[in-house]
Amino acid sequence: METYPLISIALCTFQGECYLEEQLASLEAQTYPNLEIIVQDDASQDGTWALITAFKARDPRVRAYKNEKNLGFQANFESALRRCRGTWIAFCDQDDRWHPEKIARCYAHSAGKVLVYHDSAFIDADGQPLHTHISDRLRFVSGAQPASFLLFNCVSGHSMLLHRRLLPAVLPFPKRGFYDHWIAYVASMHGEIGFLAEALVEYRQHATTCTDLLGKKKRLSGLAHTRARMEREQHWLQICADYERSLGRFGLAQALFSASSRRLENALNIRFAWLLWKERRQLLHIVQKTEGAALLFAWRHLWGFGLKAKIKRGPWAASTRLS
């Protein structure tokens, strides 16, 4: 008789009553036979906790917790993850809908992997299909290719099934950045990740969605935004470089961080731009850049913030675009 290891679903909620009931129904409908469902609410003040309480009362697989104060979604997921007892762990957002066989199909694809993930289909705020998938926007990564995650990410948290042996490596989460990007990078440093080419989640897009894969939100511009973006990119490269160093390796993460370490002060960052071009097939794999687009990407990153600021403040500011 086949035995099924315990799989934990870590569902984090905050002010989620609008869409939560649909998501809870999709969790109840999962066909995988050995589940626990950890629900951790981040001090919601709406009807979220009442929905969770009713869910727990009708499903013995549920363990529910409510934070006394708001932690933020990143820290809330980290806390929920620490409560999970399963051999495999799936992350769950409050506003999506899962295919009934999401967990079962991911587990069937997990042999020899440390992480498995899948495609997703976009739906709008009313749950209507948008007739597009993440795979229409991004190229997915399989195997052990950490370089592909140094600039971009294709592994959405809601699509992941993570083996618990990775927990010592991924915890604690970095204070900045996104937990799913961090987990994907770390997992690819430790083993094989597997991609399942099926849309197993209906991924809801609405006004408060954290990510903007469909490009619906207004793009910010100006020097303050440019500087903040460069600082975020630099901080992420430092996180990756430090982790690579902690494993006793010297690779592309440290090379990129070193080459870009003075982007905010330099006028030109020749070595950084050259590395982006030289390693374009790894670094830009996820965003499906053509050779021409890759060259433009490297060209745009040649310019340091100091020069960008000088040009934007100068007499040519209205006609020059380097950000």
C-alpha positions in Angstrom: 0.0 0.0 0.0 1.3 3.4 -0.9 2.1 5.7 2.0 1.7 9.5 1.6 3.9 11.8 3.7 2.3 14.6 5.6 2.1 17.8 3.5 1.5 21.2 5.3 -0.4 24.0 3.7 0.7 27.4 5.2 -2.1 29.9 4.6 -1.5 33.4 5.7 -4.3 36.0 6.0 -4.9 39.7 6.6 -8.1 41.6 6.1 -9.0 38.8 3.6 -12.7 38.3 4.1 -13.6 39.4 0.5 -12.0 36.4 -1.2 -11.0 34.0 1.6 -14.1 31.8 1.5 -13.4 30.7 -2.1 -9.8 29.9 -1.2 -10.8 27.8 1.9 -13.3 25.8 -0.3 -10.5 25.0 -2.7 -8.3 23.8 0.1 -11.0 21.6 1.5 -11.4 20.1 -2.0 -7.7 19.0 -2.3 -7.5 15.3 -3.2 -4.1 14.6 -1.6 -5.0 12.3 1.4 -2.6 13.4 4.1 -2.7 17.2 4.7 -2.5 19.6 7.6 -3.6 23.2 7.0 -1.9 25.9 9.1 -3.8 29.2 9.0 -2.1 32.2 10.5 -3.9 35.5 10.6 -2.0 38.7 10.9 -4.2 40.6 13.3 -7.1 41.1 10.9 -9.9 43.5 12.0 -12.5 42.5 9.5 -14.5 39.2 9.2 -11.4 37.1 8.3 -11.0 35.4 11.7 -14.7 34.4 11.8 -14.3 32.6 8.5 -11.2 30.9 9.7 -12.9 29.8 13.0 -15.8 28.3 11.0 -13.3 26.6 8.7 -11.4 25.0 11.6 -14.7 23.8 13.2 -15.6 21.8 10.1 -12.2 20.5 9.1 -10.0 18.6 11.7 -6.9 19.1 9.6 -6.8 22.8 10.4 -4.7 24.5 13.0 -5.4 28.2 13.3 -3.5 31.1 14.9 -4.0 34.8 15.2 -1.2 37.2 15.8 -1.6 39.7 18.6 0.0 42.4 16.4 0.5 42.8 12.7 3.8 41.2 11.5 3.6 42.0 7.8 3.1 39.2 5.1 6.8 38.2 5.0 7.2 37.7 8.7 3.8 36.1 9.0 4.7 33.5 6.4 8.0 32.8 8.2 6.1 32.3 11.5 3.5 30.0 9.8 6.3 28.0 8.2 7.9 27.3 11.5 4.6 25.7 12.7 4.4 23.3 9.8 5.1 19.6 10.6 4.9 18.2 7.1 7.6 16.6 5.0 6.6 19.0 2.2 5.2 22.5 2.7 3.0 24.5 0.3 2.5 28.3 0.6 -1.0 29.7 0.2 -2.3 33.2 -0.3 -5.8 34.2 0.9 -7.2 35.4 -2.4 -6.6 32.7 -5.0 -8.3 29.5 -6.0 -6.5 26.1 -6.1 -7.1 23.3 -8.5 -8.4 20.2 -6.5 -5.3 18.2 -7.5 -2.7 20.9 -7.0 -1.0 19.2 -4.0 -1.4 15.7 -5.4 0.2 16.6 -8.8 3.0 18.6 -7.3 3.8 15.7 -5.0 3.8 13.2 -7.9 6.4 15.4 -9.6 8.6 15.8 -6.5 11.0 12.7 -6.7 14.6 13.9 -6.4 13.6 17.5 -6.0 13.9 20.0 -3.2 11.2 22.3 -4.6 8.4 21.9 -7.1 6.3 24.7 -8.6 3.8 25.2 -11.4 2.2 27.6 -13.8 -0.8 29.7 -12.8 -3.7 31.3 -14.7 -4.7 34.9 -14.0 -8.2 35.8 -12.9 -9.6 39.3 -12.2 -11.0 40.6 -8.9 -14.4 39.0 -9.7 -12.9 35.6 -10.3 -13.3 35.8 -14.1 -10.5 34.4 -16.3 -8.1 36.9 -17.9 -7.1 34.3 -20.5 -3.4 34.6 -19.8 -0.9 32.6 -17.7 2.4 33.4 -15.9 4.0 31.3 -18.6 2.9 34.0 -21.1 5.0 36.5 -19.3 8.0 34.6 -17.9 10.1 31.6 -18.8 10.4 29.0 -16.1 13.5 27.4 -14.6 14.2 23.7 -13.8 17.2 22.0 -12.3 19.9 23.7 -10.3 20.4 27.2 -11.9 20.9 29.8 -9.1 22.2 32.4 -11.6 18.8 32.6 -13.2 17.4 34.0 -9.9 20.0 36.7 -9.3 18.0 39.4 -11.1 14.5 37.9 -11.6 12.1 35.3 -10.2 9.6 33.0 -11.8 8.7 30.9 -8.7 5.5 32.4 -7.2 5.0 31.6 -3.5 1.5 30.2 -4.1 2.9 27.6 -6.6 5.7 26.2 -4.4 6.0 22.8 -2.7 9.1 22.9 -0.6 10.9 20.0 1.1 11.3 20.6 4.8 15.0 19.7 4.7 15.5 23.2 3.1 14.1 24.9 6.2 17.4 25.4 8.0 18.8 27.0 4.8 15.8 29.4 4.0 15.1 30.5 7.6 15.1 33.2 8.7 13.9 35.1 5.6 15.9 38.2 4.7 14.4 41.4 6.1 14.0 42.9 2.6 12.9 41.3 -0.6 10.3 38.6 -1.3 10.3 35.2 0.5 9.5 33.3 -2.7 12.5 34.7 -4.6 14.7 33.9 -1.7 13.5 30.4 -1.4 13.9 29.8 -5.1 17.5 31.0 -5.1 18.4 29.0 -2.0 16.7 25.8 -3.3 18.6 26.0 -6.6 21.8 26.3 -4.6 21.1 23.0 -2.8 19.5 20.8 -5.3 17.1 20.3 -8.2 13.9 22.3 -8.6 11.1 21.0 -10.8 8.6 22.8 -12.9 5.1 21.3 -13.6 3.7 22.8 -16.8 0.1 23.0 -15.5 -1.9 25.9 -14.3 -2.9 24.7 -10.9 -3.8 28.0 -9.3 -6.2 30.7 -10.4 -4.1 33.7 -9.4 -6.3 36.7 -8.6 -5.3 40.2 -9.6 -6.9 43.1 -7.8 -6.0 46.5 -6.4 -4.0 45.3 -3.4 -2.1 42.4 -5.2 1.5 42.6 -4.2 3.0 41.6 -7.5 2.2 43.3 -10.9 3.1 40.6 -13.5 0.4 42.0 -15.8 1.8 45.5 -15.7 -1.5 47.1 -14.6 -0.1 49.4 -11.9 1.2 52.8 -12.6 5.0 52.9 -13.0 6.7 55.4 -10.8 9.4 57.6 -12.2 11.8 60.3 -11.0 15.2 60.3 -9.3 13.9 59.2 -5.9 12.3 56.1 -7.5 15.4 55.4 -9.6 17.6 55.5 -6.5 15.2 53.3 -4.4 15.1 50.7 -7.2 18.9 50.6 -7.5 19.2 50.3 -3.7 16.7 47.4 -3.7 18.6 45.6 -6.5 21.9 46.2 -4.7 20.6 44.9 -1.4 19.3 41.7 -3.1 22.6 41.1 -4.8 24.3 41.5 -1.5 22.0 38.9 0.1 22.8 36.4 -2.7 26.5 37.2 -2.5 26.6 36.7 1.2 24.8 33.4 1.0 27.0 32.2 -1.8 30.0 33.1 0.4 28.5 31.3 3.4 28.6 28.1 1.4 32.3 28.5 0.7 31.8 29.3 -3.0 32.8 32.2 -5.2 30.5 32.6 -8.2 28.4 35.0 -10.2 26.5 36.5 -7.2 29.7 37.8 -5.6 31.1 38.9 -9.0 27.9 40.9 -9.8 27.7 42.4 -6.3 31.3 43.5 -6.4 31.0 45.0 -9.9 27.9 46.9 -9.0 28.8 47.9 -5.4 29.3 51.6 -6.3 26.4 52.1 -8.7 24.9 54.9 -6.6 28.2 56.8 -6.7 29.7 56.0 -10.0 29.1 57.7 -13.3 29.7 54.5 -15.3 29.6 50.8 -14.2 31.5 49.2 -17.0 32.3 45.9 -15.3 28.7 45.4 -14.2 27.3 46.1 -17.6 29.8 43.8 -19.2 28.9 41.0 -16.8 25.2 41.5 -17.6 25.9 41.1 -21.3 28.4 38.3 -20.9 26.1 36.2 -18.7 22.8 37.3 -20.3 21.6 33.8 -21.2 21.6 32.8 -17.5 20.7 36.2 -15.9 17.9 37.1 -18.4 16.5 33.6 -19.0 13.4 34.2 -17.0 12.3 37.4 -18.7 12.9 35.9 -22.2 15.1 38.8 -23.4 16.1 38.8 -27.1 19.7 39.6 -28.0 18.7 43.2 -28.8 16.8 43.6 -25.5 19.6 42.1 -23.6 22.1 44.6 -25.1 19.7 47.4 -24.2 19.4 46.0 -20.6 23.2 46.0 -20.2 23.4 49.5 -21.7 20.8 50.9 -19.3 22.7 49.4 -16.3 26.0 50.9 -17.5 25.0 54.3 -16.2 25.5 55.0 -12.5 23.1 57.0 -10.4 25.5 59.9 -10.2 25.4 60.4 -14.0 21.6 59.7 -14.2 21.0 62.4 -11.6 23.3 64.9 -13.3 21.6 64.4 -16.7 18.1 64.5 -15.3 18.8 67.7 -13.4 20.6 69.3 -16.4 19.3 71.2 -19.4 18.6 68.0 -21.4 16.4 66.4 -18.7 13.2 66.6 -20.7 14.6 64.7 -23.7 17.1 62.2 -22.1 16.0 58.9 -20.7 18.5 56.7 -18.9 16.6 55.2 -16.0 
